[in-house]
Amino acid sequence: MLAAYSVPPDALQLEITESMIMSDPDRALATLSGLSELGVRLSVDDFGTGYSSLAHLRRLPIDELKIDRSFVTPMLEQSNDLIIVAR
């Protein structure tokens, strides 16, 4: 479809949620890898709402990671969590 409408692949950014990736990680990796090879930009949304880890993200060819607010907000209130976001 990109070629049919003369759209450069990097003009398209697809967003997928963490939960969708984790529902079938192997299939997600294969699909996202194929899209990335075409030049499509990939974004993971709602990270921190499911059960994946940063180790899972390493395998994915993503361009952007959107961390869910529910994961980040408590870090400002919990001193033990501040180490995650501190410089």
N, C-alpha and C positions, 0 to 999 in steps of 0.2 A: 504494500500500500504506500510505503514511503516513496518508492520509485514511481509508482503510478501517478502520484500527485506532486512529484518533484520536491519532496520535503527532505532536507538534509537530516540524517539520523540524529545528529547532535542538537537539532531544534526540538526534539521530542524528549520529554522527561517523564518517565513513568514512576508512580509512587505505589509501593506495596507495604502493607502493614506487617509488623513483626509477627503477628498471629498467623497471617496467611503463609508466611515463609515457614514457620514452625509446624504448620499442619502437615507439610510434606517437604522437609528440608532438601532431600535429594532432587526432587522434581523442581523445586524452586531454584536450586543451584544450576541445574541444567538449563532451565528456561532463562534465568537472568544472565547466565554466561553467554547464551546465544544472542540475546538482545544487546548485551554489552559489546560483543564482537561486531555487531552491525553498526555500533556507534551511538546507540540510544543511551541517554543518561538515566541513571537509576537512583531512586531515593527510597530509604526505609523510613516509614512513619510509625509513630507510637512506640518507639523502642522504650523498653522498661516496663511495659504493661504485661508482658508475657513471661516466658521462662527461658528465653534464649540468653546467651552470654556473649561477651565480646569475642570469645573464641569462634563462635558460629559466624560472626560478622567478618572475621578475617578471610573466610573462604568465599565470601560473596563479592562480586565485582560492582560494588556500589560507589556512587559519587557523592552521596549526601546521606546523613543520618539525622533524623529528627527525633530528639529525645522527648518522650511524653512528659507533660507538666507534672503529672502525678508522681513521677519518679524524681523530678528535680526539686520541686517545692519543699518537701520535707528536709532536704539537705541544708536548707537555710536555717532550720530550726533545731536540728540535731547535731550537736558538736562532734559526735563520732562520724557523721556523714560528711562533714566539711572537708575532710582529708581527700575525698574523691574529687572535689572541685577546686581545691586550693592550688595555688601556684607553687 
